[in-house]
Amino acid sequence: MPHDSSESVVFPFGKFKGYTLAHIIRESPDYAYWIKDKADFSPIWREAVSLALQNQDISHLDLPRVKTTENKYHQYKKVIEISEVDDEMAKINMPYDKSLIERFKVTIDGRRWNDKEKQWEFPIVQLPKVVEIITTYEVKVTPHIKRVYQQLLEEKELRHEIRERDDSSFTFLKKIYHFCEVGYIYNWEELEPNKLIKYYIKE
């Protein structure tokens, strides 16, 4: 969701002339990324767009602004809602945004369209990826989805830590035996539920 300061900044040119920067980021994020990456675009606008895409404050920048948030170009903040279908699937209700939907379809594996409910459903393990592509929207989630999301982030961090650590005893074993690598297991005696477990099998 864009920072509140983006709600009062008015874009002065192009096809979005007169609209707030927050509106552009919500409705046409691809256009915002195009501005950010365009080397010959106005430096101050590139900075503003870059910060706004990161949901950061841009009130310190000297940019044209509306007098009140009731300006005709101020857009209602669209909300995305995520909730659980069951233990394995989640559902997402989002406003129609062609660019957002295309990113969702390209990025999220295992997604499916529920024609009866008119909503997308996806494997709950894909939550971190879903969150990454909806950062410019206000998002509401159920307590269960919030807990699962935090757990998935913790597991991702754990996998990262395990990959970086050197298990010297296992390295020694690899010098003695030839193994067919399917994965690895770290710290055999202290394994806990939800920790990444992989295995080596002898050829």
PAZAPA-4460 file (N, C-alpha, C; in steps of 0.05 Angstrom, whole numbers, plus 32768, in hexadecimal, padded with zeros to 4 digits):
% residues 203
    n_x    n_y    n_z   ca_x   ca_y   ca_z    c_x    c_y    c_z   seq   type   mol
   8011   7FE8   8000   8000   8000   8000   8012   8019   8000     1      M     A
   800D   802C   7FEE   801E   8044   7FED   801C   8054   8007     2      P     A
   8032   8061   800E   8032   8072   8025   801D   8089   8022     3      H     A
   8012   8092   8038   7FFD   80A6   8037   8006   80C0   8028     4      D     A
   8020   80C5   8029   802A   80DE   801C   8026   80DC   7FFE     5      S     A
   8024   80C4   7FF3   8020   80C1   7FD6   8004   80C7   7FCD     6      S     A
   7FF2   80C8   7FE1   7FD6   80CE   7FDB   7FD1   80EB   7FD3     7      E     A
   7FE3   80FD   7FDB   7FDF   8119   7FD5   7FF1   8124   7FBF     8      S     A
   8003   8113   7FB5   8014   811C   7F9F   8007   8117   7F84     9      V     A
   8006   812C   7F74   7FF7   812B   7F5A   800B   8129   7F43    10      V     A
   8006   8116   7F32   8017   8112   7F1A   8010   8128   7F05    11      F     A
   8023   8137   7EFB   801D   814E   7EEB   801E   814A   7ECC    12      P     A
   8024   8131   7EC3   8026   812E   7EA6   8020   8111   7E9F    13      F     A
   801E   810C   7E84   8019   80F1   7E7B   7FFC   80E8   7E7E    14      G     A
   7FF8   80CF   7E79   7FDC   80C5   7E79   7FCF   80C5   7E94    15      K     A
   7FE0   80C8   7EAA   7FD5   80CA   7EC5   7FD6   80E6   7ED0    16      F     A
   7FD7   80FA   7EBF   7FD8   8115   7EC8   7FC0   811C   7ED9    17      K     A
   7FC5   8126   7EF1   7FB0   812D   7F04   7FA9   8118   7F18    18      G     A
   7FB4   8100   7F15   7FAE   80EB   7F28   7FC4   80EA   7F3D    19      Y     A
   7FBD   80E0   7F54   7FD1   80DE   7F6A   7FE5   80C7   7F64    20      T     A
   7FFD   80CB   7F6F   8011   80B6   7F6B   8008   809C   7F77    21      L     A
   7FFA   809D   7F8D   7FF1   8084   7F9A   7FDE   8075   7F87    22      A     A
   7FCD   8084   7F79   7FBA   8078   7F66   7FC9   806A   7F4F    23      H     A
   7FDE   8077   7F45   7FEE   806B   7F2F   7FFB   8051   7F38    24      I     A
   8006   8051   7F50   8013   8039   7F5A   7FFF   8022   7F5E    25      I     A
   7FE7   8029   7F68   7FD3   8014   7F6C   7FC8   800A   7F52    26      R     A
   7FC2   801C   7F3F   7FB3   8015   7F27   7FC5   800D   7F10    27      E     A
   7FDE   8018   7F0F   7FF0   8012   7EF9   800D   8011   7F02    28      S     A
   8013   7FFD   7F13   802E   7FFA   7F1E   8043   7FF7   7F08    29      P     A
   803C   7FEB   7EF1   8050   7FE8   7EDC   8059   8003   7ED1    30      D     A
   8046   8016   7ED0   804D   8031   7EC7   8060   803E   7EDC    31      Y     A
   805B   803A   7EF5   806C   8045   7F0A   8088   8039   7F08    32      A     A
   808A   801F   7F04   80A5   8013   7F01   80B3   801D   7EE8    33      Y     A
   80A4   8023   7ED3   80AF   802E   7EBA   80BC   8049   7EC0    34      W     A
   80AE   805A   7ED0   80B8   8074   7ED7   80D2   8071   7EE7    35      I     A
   80D1   8060   7EFB   80E8   805C   7F0D   8101   8054   7EFD    36      K     A
   80FD   8043   7EE9   8114   8039   7EDA   811C   8049   7EC2    37      D     A
   810D   805E   7EBB   8112   806E   7EA3   8127   8084   7EAA    38      K     A
   813F   8080   7E9F   8156   8091   7EA6   8152   80AF   7EA0    39      A     A
   8143   80B5   7E8B   8140   80D1   7E83   8127   80DE   7E8E    40      D     A
   8119   80D0   7EA1   8101   80DC   7EAD   810A   80EF   7EC3    41      F     A
   80F8   8101   7ECB   80FE   8114   7EE0   8109   8107   7EF9    42      S     A
   8121   810F   7F02   812E   8101   7F19   811D   8102   7F32    43      P     A
   810F   8118   7F38   80FF   811A   7F50   80E7   8107   7F4F    44      I     A
   80DC   8104   7F37   80C5   80F2   7F34   80CE   80D5   7F35    45      W     A
   80E6   80CF   7F2A   80F1   80B4   7F2D   80F5   80AD   7F4A    46      R     A
   8100   80C0   7F59   8104   80BC   7F76   80EA   80B8   7F84    47      E     A
   80D6   80C9   7F7E   80BC   80C7   7F8B   80AF   80AC   7F85    48      A     A
   80AF   80A4   7F6C   80A3   808A   7F65   80B1   8073   7F72    49      V     A
   80CC   8074   7F72   80DC   805F   7F7F   80D5   805C   7F9C    50      S     A
   80D3   8072   7FAA   80CC   8072   7FC7   80B0   8068   7FCB    51      L     A
   809E   8072   7FBA   8082   806B   7FBD   807D   804D   7FB8    52      A     A
   808C   8042   7FA6   808A   8025   7FA0   8093   8014   7FB8    53      L     A
   80A4   8021   7FC9   80AD   8013   7FE1   809D   801B   7FF9    54      Q     A
   8086   8028   7FF4   8074   8031   8009   8082   8044   801D    55      N     A
   8094   8055   8013   80A2   8068   8024   8097   8084   8021    56      Q     A
   809D   8094   8035   8094   80B0   8036   80A1   80C1   8020    57      D     A
   8091   80D1   8012   809C   80E3   7FFE   8094   8100   8003    58      I     A
   808C   8105   801C   8082   8120   8023   8099   8135   8022    59      S     A
   80B2   812C   8023   80C8   813F   8023   80CF   8148   8007    60      H     A
   80C3   813C   7FF2   80CA   8143   7FD7   80B8   815A   7FCD    61      L     A
   80C3   816C   7FBE   80B5   8184   7FB4   80A5   817C   7F9A    62      D     A
   808C   8173   7F9F   807C   8169   7F89   8060   8176   7F8B    63      L     A
   8052   8178   7F74   8037   8184   7F75   8024   8173   7F85    64      P     A
   8013   8180   7F95   8001   8172   7FA7   7FE5   817C   7FA6    65      R     A
   7FD2   816B   7FAD   7FB6   8174   7FAF   7FB2   8183   7FC9    66      V     A
   7F9E   8193   7FCA   7F99   81A3   7FE2   7F8D   8192   7FF8    67      K     A
   7F7C   817F   7FF0   7F70   816D   8004   7F6E   8152   7FF8    68      T     A
   7F6A   813E   8009   7F68   8122   8000   7F4D   811D   7FF3    69      T     A
   7F3C   8132   7FF3   7F21   812F   7FE6   7F22   8138   7FC9    70      E     A
   7F3A   813E   7FBF   7F3D   8146   7FA3   7F31   8131   7F91    71      N     A
   7F26   8139   7F7A   7F18   8127   7F68   7F2A   8111   7F5E    72      K     A
   7F44   8115   7F5F   7F57   8100   7F55   7F5F   80ED   7F6B    73      Y     A
   7F57   80F2   7F83   7F5E   80E0   7F99   7F4E   80C6   7F95    74      H     A
   7F5B   80AF   7F96   7F4D   8096   7F92   7F4A   8086   7FAB    75      Q     A
   7F34   8079   7FAD   7F2F   8068   7FC4   7F43   8051   7FC5    76      Y     A
   7F4E   804D   7FDD   7F62   8038   7FE0   7F55   801C   7FDC    77      K     A
   7F5E   800E   7FC8   7F53   7FF4   7FC3   7F61   7FDF   7FD5    78      K     A
   7F51   7FCD   7FDE   7F5A   7FBA   7FF2   7F5A   7F9E   7FE7    79      V     A
   7F6F   7F8F   7FEE   7F71   7F73   7FE7   7F6D   7F62   8000    80      I     A
   7F5D   7F4E   7FFF   7F58   7F3D   8016   7F61   7F20   8011    81      E     A
   7F6F   7F15   8024   7F79   7EFA   8022   7F6F   7EEA   803A    82      I     A
   7F64   7ED3   8035   7F5A   7EC1   804A   7F5F   7EA4   8043    83      S     A
   7F5B   7E92   8056   7F60   7E76   8051   7F48   7E68   8045    84      E     A
   7F4D   7E55   8033   7F38   7E44   8029   7F38   7E2A   803A    85      V     A
   7F50   7E1F   803E   7F55   7E09   8050   7F72   7E0A   8059    86      D     A
   7F7C   7DF3   8063   7F98   7DF3   806C   7FAC   7DF6   8056    87      D     A
   7FA5   7DF1   803D   7FB8   7DF1   8027   7FB3   7E08   8013    88      E     A
   7F9C   7E13   8013   7F95   7E27   7FFF   7F8C   7E41   800C    89      M     A
   7F91   7E58   7FFF   7F88   7E72   8007   7F79   7E7F   7FF0    90      A     A
   7F6A   7E93   7FF6   7F5B   7EA1   7FE1   7F61   7EBF   7FE3    91      K     A
   7F60   7ECD   7FCC   7F66   7EE9   7FCB   7F51   7EF8   7FBB    92      I     A
   7F47   7F0D   7FC7   7F34   7F1F   7FBA   7F43   7F38   7FB4    93      N     A
   7F45   7F3F   7F9B   7F54   7F57   7F93   7F45   7F66   7F7D    94      M     A
   7F49   7F81   7F7C   7F3C   7F91   7F68   7F47   7F8A   7F4C    95      P     A
   7F37   7F8F   7F38   7F40   7F89   7F1D   7F57   7F9C   7F16    96      Y     A
   7F6D   7F90   7F11   7F85   7F9F   7F08   7F94   7F8C   7EF5    97      D     A
   7F92   7F92   7EDB   7F9D   7F80   7EC7   7FBA   7F79   7ECD    98      K     A
   7FCA   7F8D   7ED4   7FE6   7F89   7ED9   7FEB   7F77   7EF1    99      S     A
   7FDB   7F7C   7F06   7FDE   7F6C   7F1F   7FD6   7F4F   7F1A   100      L     A
   7FC0   7F4B   7F0B   7FB7   7F30   7F06   7FCB   7F21   7EF5   101      I     A
   7FD7   7F2E   7EE2   7FEC   7F21   7ED1   8004   7F19   7EE2   102      E     A
   800C   7F2A   7EF4   8023   7F23   7F06   801B   7F0C   7F18   103      R     A
   8003   7F0C   7F21   7FF9   7EF6   7F33   7FFA   7EDC   7F23   104      F     A
   7FF0   7EDC   7F0B   7FEF   7EC3   7EFB   800B   7EB9   7EF3   105      K     A
   801D   7ECB   7EEF   8038   7EC3   7EE7   8048   7EBA   7EFF   106      V     A
   8044   7EC6   7F16   8055   7EC1   7F2E   804B   7EAB   7F3F   107      T     A
   8031   7EA7   7F42   8026   7E95   7F56   8020   7E79   7F4A   108      I     A
   8030   7E65   7F51   802B   7E4A   7F48   8013   7E3E   7F57   109      D     A
   8005   7E2D   7F49   7FEF   7E1F   7F56   7FD5   7E2F   7F5A   110      G     A
   7FD5   7E47   7F4F   7FBD   7E58   7F51   7FA5   7E4C   7F42   111      R     A
   7F8E   7E54   7F49   7F76   7E4B   7F3B   7F60   7E5F   7F3E   112      R     A
   7F50   7E63   7F2A   7F3A   7E76   7F2A   7F20   7E68   7F33   113      W     A
   7F14   7E72   7F48   7EFB   7E67   7F52   7EE4   7E77   7F44   114      N     A
   7ED9   7E6C   7F2F   7EC5   7E7B   7F1F   7EAC   7E80   7F2F   115      D     A
   7EA5   7E6E   7F41   7E8C   7E72   7F51   7E8F   7E89   7F64   116      K     A
   7EA6   7E8B   7F72   7EAA   7EA0   7F85   7EB7   7EB9   7F79   117      E     A
   7EC0   7EB6   7F5F   7ECD   7ECC   7F51   7EE5   7ED6   7F60   118      K     A
   7EF7   7EC4   7F66   7F0F   7ECB   7F75   7F25   7EB7   7F6F   119      Q     A
   7F3E   7EBF   7F73   7F55   7EAE   7F6F   7F5B   7E9F   7F89   120      W     A
   7F63   7E86   7F85   7F6D   7E75   7F9B   7F89   7E6C   7F95   121      E     A
   7F99   7E68   7FAA   7FB5   7E61   7FA5   7FC0   7E51   7FBD   122      F     A
   7FD5   7E40   7FB9   7FE0   7E31   7FCF   7FEA   7E44   7FE5   123      P     A
   7FE4   7E3E   7FFD   7FEA   7E50   8013   8008   7E55   8016   124      I     A
   8018   7E41   800D   8035   7E44   800E   8040   7E5A   7FFC   125      V     A
   802F   7E64   7FEA   8036   7E79   7FD7   8031   7E95   7FE3   126      Q     A
   8029   7E96   7FFC   8023   7EB0   8008   8039   7EC5   8005   127      L     A
   8052   7EBE   800B   8067   7ED2   8009   8069   7EDE   7FED   128      P     A
   8066   7ECE   7FD8   8067   7ED8   7FBD   804F   7EEA   7FB7   129      K     A
   8038   7EE2   7FC1   8020   7EF2   7FBD   8023   7F0E   7FCA   130      V     A
   802E   7F0E   7FE2   8032   7F28   7FF0   8045   7F3A   7FE1   131      V     A
   8059   7F2E   7FD4   806D   7F3E   7FC5   8060   7F4D   7FAE   132      E     A
   804C   7F42   7FA2   8040   7F4F   7F8A   8029   7F61   7F91   133      I     A
   8021   7F63   7FAA   800A   7F74   7FB1   8012   7F8A   7FC5   134      I     A
   802C   7F90   7FC6   8035   7FA3   7FDB   802A   7FBF   7FD7   135      T     A
   8020   7FC7   7FC0   8016   7FE2   7FBC   7FF9   7FE4   7FC3   136      T     A
   7FED   7FCF   7FCD   7FD1   7FCF   7FD5   7FCE   7FCD   7FF3   137      Y     A
   7FB7   7FD6   7FFD   7FB1   7FD1   8019   7FA7   7FB4   801B   138      E     A
   7FB2   7FA5   802D   7FAD   7F88   802F   7FA1   7F81   804A   139      V     A
   7F8B   7F72   8049   7F7F   7F68   8062   7F80   7F4A   8062   140      K     A
   7F89   7F3E   8078   7F8B   7F21   807A   7F7F   7F17   8093   141      V     A
   7F78   7EFE   8094   7F6D   7EF1   80AC   7F84   7EEB   80BF   142      T     A
   7F7F   7EE7   80D9   7F94   7EE0   80EC   7FA3   7EC7   80E4   143      P     A
   7F95   7EB4   80D9   7FA2   7E9A   80D0   7FB5   7EA0   80B9   144      H     A
   7FAE   7EB0   80A6   7FBF   7EB6   8090   7FD8   7EC5   809A   145      I     A
   7FD4   7ED7   80AD   7FEB   7EE6   80B8   7FFF   7ED3   80C5   146      K     A
   7FF4   7EBF   80D5   8006   7EAC   80E3   8015   7E9B   80CE   147      R     A
   8007   7E91   80BA   8013   7E80   80A6   8029   7E90   8097   148      V     A
   8023   7EA9   8090   8036   7EBA   8082   8050   7EBD   8093   149      Y     A
   804D   7EC3   80AC   8065   7EC6   80BE   8074   7EAC   80BF   150      Q     A
   8066   7E95   80C1   8073   7E7B   80C2   8083   7E76   80A9   151      Q     A
   8077   7E7C   8092   8085   7E78   8078   809E   7E89   8076   152      L     A
   809C   7EA2   8080   80B4   7EB3   807F   80CA   7EA8   8091   153      L     A
   80C2   7E9E   80A8   80D6   7E92   80BB   80E4   7E7A   80AF   154      E     A
   80D4   7E69   80A1   80DF   7E51   8094   80F1   7E59   807D   155      E     A
   80EA   7E6E   806F   80FB   7E77   8059   8116   7E81   8064   156      K     A
   8115   7E8F   807A   812E   7E99   8086   813E   7E82   8090   157      E     A
   8131   7E6E   809C   8140   7E56   80A6   814E   7E48   808F   158      L     A
   8140   7E45   8078   814D   7E38   8061   8165   7E47   8058   159      R     A
   8163   7E61   8059   8179   7E72   8050   8191   7E6E   8063   160      H     A
   818B   7E6E   807D   81A1   7E6A   8091   81AE   7E4F   808E   161      E     A
   819E   7E3A   8089   81A9   7E1F   8087   81BB   7E1D   806F   162      I     A
   81B3   7E2A   8059   81C4   7E29   8041   81DF   7E36   8045   163      R     A
   81DF   7E4B   8056   81F8   7E5A   805A   820B   7E4D   806E   164      E     A
   8200   7E3B   807F   8211   7E30   8094   8220   7E17   808A   165      R     A
   8238   7E14   8094   8249   7DFE   808C   8249   7DE8   80A1   166      D     A
   823E   7DD1   8099   823D   7DBA   80AB   8257   7DAB   80A7   167      D     A
   826C   7DB1   80B7   8286   7DA5   80B2   8286   7D87   80B4   168      S     A
   8276   7D7B   80C6   8276   7D5E   80C9   826B   7D51   80B0   169      S     A
   8257   7D5D   80A4   824C   7D52   808C   825F   7D55   8074   170      F     A
   826D   7D6B   8074   8281   7D6F   8060   8296   7D59   8061   171      T     A
   829E   7D51   8079   82B1   7D3C   807D   82A7   7D22   8071   172      F     A
   828D   7D1C   8077   8281   7D03   806D   8281   7D03   804E   173      L     A
   827D   7D1A   8042   827C   7D1B   8025   8298   7D14   8019   174      K     A
   82AD   7D17   8029   82C7   7D11   801F   82CC   7CF2   801F   175      K     A
   82BC   7CE4   802F   82C0   7CC8   8032   82AD   7CB9   801F   176      I     A
   8294   7CC2   801D   8280   7CB4   800D   8278   7CC4   7FF5   177      Y     A
   826E   7CB6   7FE1   8262   7CC4   7FCA   8244   7CC4   7FCF   178      H     A
   8238   7CDB   7FCC   821B   7CDC   7FD1   820D   7CE8   7FB9   179      F     A
   81F4   7CDF   7FB7   81E2   7CEB   7FA3   81D2   7D00   7FB2   180      C     A
   81D6   7D1A   7FAC   81CA   7D2F   7FBC   81AC   7D33   7FB5   181      E     A
   819B   7D2F   7FC9   817F   7D35   7FC7   817A   7D4E   7FD7   182      V     A
   818B   7D53   7FEA   8188   7D6B   7FFB   819B   7D67   8013   183      G     A
   8196   7D75   8029   81A7   7D71   8040   8197   7D73   805A   184      Y     A
   81A3   7D6A   806F   8196   7D6D   8089   81AA   7D79   809C   185      I     A
   81A2   7D8D   80AB   81B5   7D9C   80BC   81AE   7D96   80D9   186      Y     A
   81C2   7D90   80E9   81BE   7D8D   8106   81AA   7D77   810C   187      N     A
   81B1   7D5F   8108   819E   7D48   810B   8190   7D48   8125   188      W     A
   819E   7D4E   813B   8193   7D4A   8156   8181   7D61   815F   189      E     A
   8180   7D77   8150   8170   7D8E   815A   815B   7D96   8146   190      E     A
   8153   7D83   8135   813E   7D89   8121   8124   7D8E   812F   191      L     A
   8115   7DA2   8126   80FB   7DA9   8131   80E6   7DA9   811A   192      E     A
   80CD   7DA7   8121   80B8   7DA9   810C   80BB   7DC2   80FC   193      P     A
   80B4   7DC1   80E3   80B5   7DD7   80D0   80D1   7DDF   80C7   194      N     A
   80E6   7DD2   80D1   8100   7DD8   80C7   8105   7DC9   80AE   195      K     A
   8115   7DD4   809C   811B   7DC7   8083   812A   7DAD   8087   196      L     A
   8120   7D98   807C   812D   7D7E   807E   8131   7D73   8062   197      I     A
   814A   7D6D   805B   8150   7D61   8042   8162   7D49   8047   198      K     A
   8166   7D39   8033   8175   7D21   8038   818B   7D1C   8024   199      Y     A
   819E   7D0D   802C   81B2   7D02   801A   81AF   7CE4   8019   200      Y     A
   81B1   7CD8   8002   81B0   7CBB   8001   81CA   7CB1   7FF3   201      I     A
   81D3   7C9B   7FFB   81EC   7C90   7FF0   81E7   7C85   7FD4   202      K     A
   81F9   7C8A   7FC2   81F6   7C80   7FA7   81F8   7C61   7FA7   203      E     A
***
